[in-house]
Amino acid sequence: GTTCVSGYTCVVSNAYYSQCLPAANAVSSVASSKTSVAPVSTSQAAGGGSGASSGTTYKASFTQYGSGDSFGSGNCNTDTTACGFYTSPGYSAALSQNAFGVGPGAGAGPACGTCWKLTAETDSSGNKLSNAGNSIVVQITNLCPASGNPLCSQNGLTGTNQYGANLNFDLCLNSGANTALFGNSGVGLAVGTAVQVSCSQWTGTVVH
C-alpha cells in the first residue's frame, strides 16, 4: 500500500494507482479517470505571499531544463523537485521565484500544483514564431530560483526580466512540455503569455 507523510491522505483511484494528497483536499481530489487527476488546489497561488492571481494574463518567457540540457541538469520528472512530486504523463514546468512563492531550500511554494495555459508568440529577438499562438497547459512542479538566474529574478509580479516578461516558465524536458510548446519552431526560448487556469484543463497524472 501507499504510506503518506503526516498531513497527507492516501487516495486510492483504482486497483493500480493511489496517491498522497493533502488531507484537506483528499476528498475533492480523487482522480476522475486514470489519466486526469484533480489538482492539489486550483487557487493556492491566489492567496498570500507573492502568488499570482488566477485568471490574470501575464507576459511570460519560456525556457527549458532537464536531462540533456546545456546546464547538465538531471531528470526534471522526479519527486526531488521543490514541490515534492512530478507528472507522468503530463506537461510540467518550474515557475519563477516571484510567483512560486518561496525561495530555494524552502520546499513547496504556494504555486505547487497550479496549472497554467502557456502561449508562445515570439523568439528571444521578438520575431514571430512559425507556430505562434500554440498553447499548452502545464502543472507547476518546481522552482526557478532568482539567484544567479536573470530570467527568473523578477521583482514581484510587476517586475520584468530581460525579455519584458513578468513570469518565466522553465519547461521540463522530461515531461515533453518544451517539445509541445516550441514544436518545430527551432527555438529553446520563447516569449508569450501565461494565465492560471483550472487543472481540469491539464491532462496527466501526479506522482508522489
Secondary structure as GFF3:
##gff-version 3
##sequence-region A 1 208
A	DSSP	beta_strand	8	12	.	.	.	ID=ss1
A	DSSP	beta_strand	18	22	.	.	.	ID=ss2
A	DSSP	three_ten_helix	23	25	.	.	.	ID=ss3
A	DSSP	three_ten_helix	44	46	.	.	.	ID=ss4
A	DSSP	beta_strand	57	65	.	.	.	ID=ss5
A	DSSP	beta_strand	86	87	.	.	.	ID=ss6
A	DSSP	beta_strand	92	96	.	.	.	ID=ss7
A	DSSP	alpha_helix	97	100	.	.	.	ID=ss8
A	DSSP	beta_strand	115	123	.	.	.	ID=ss9
A	DSSP	beta_strand	135	144	.	.	.	ID=ss10
A	DSSP	three_ten_helix	150	152	.	.	.	ID=ss11
A	DSSP	beta_strand	167	172	.	.	.	ID=ss12
A	DSSP	three_ten_helix	173	175	.	.	.	ID=ss13
A	DSSP	alpha_helix	177	182	.	.	.	ID=ss14
A	DSSP	beta_strand	190	197	.	.	.	ID=ss15
A	DSSP	three_ten_helix	199	201	.	.	.	ID=ss16
A	DSSP	beta_strand	206	207	.	.	.	ID=ss17
###
